[in-house]
Amino acid sequence: MEYVIIIGHDVDLKKYDYKNKYVIAVDKGAIDALRAGIKIDLALGDFDSINSEEKEELKKQFRLLELPSEKDETDTLVALKYCKDATKITIIGGIQGKRIEHFLANLSLLVNNPLIEIIDNNSHIYSQNSSFNVKKNNYKFYSFMALEEATITLKGFKYPLTDYHLVKNDIIGISNELVADLGQVILKKGRLLVICTVSDEEYISKSN
């Protein structure tokens, strides 16, 4: 089963596919989903980012699981516990925003679970432990960082690499660009964090 976890925050939720997926909305993401007309299966969180009227509105529309505000787990981590039979987990949102620590927490969840990808209007983040191709699409920049020491070859990119030994915290793979219609990422060993982002101009226009 595929799961979608909606965190929201400056994300156009209507552009994503929810068909045949189990949809969980976290905290304010539930209000965002309601406003976007998206049917969700479960809303959970401490709901400290919405007001009492919005919470009552959610109770009328969705199955609601209220969590304590003081706890050892983030709302998103609790949501992941409902994805036990997952084949893929897409977290929508949770990248941008003022609370950078929450993004780092979400990134840690992705690093610890290869089934997770995180996506919003500007970025797509996922991990890979084998070779893969990248097609030209709406993203301009592609960054590759080592989650585990890797041997990587890049073909079809502006800055190619050949059997490069990529170690953790090596930033040589930041902000690469496709120059071919199809880019090849050949991974002989290791595991990569892949970050795809739109151009600066697209980001600015979407933010205004």
Buried (B, 14 or more C-beta within 10 A) or exposed (E): EBBBBBBBBBBEBEEBEBEEBBBBBBBBBBBBBBEBEBEBBBBBBBBEBBEEEBBEBBEEEBEBBEBEEEEEEBBBBBBBEBBEEBEEBBBBBBBBBEEEEBBEBBBEBBEEEBBBBBBBBBBBBBBBBEEBEBEEEEBBBBBBBBBBEBBBBBBBBBEBBEEBBBEEEBEBBEEBEBEEEEBBBBBEEBBBBBBBBBBEEBBEEEEE
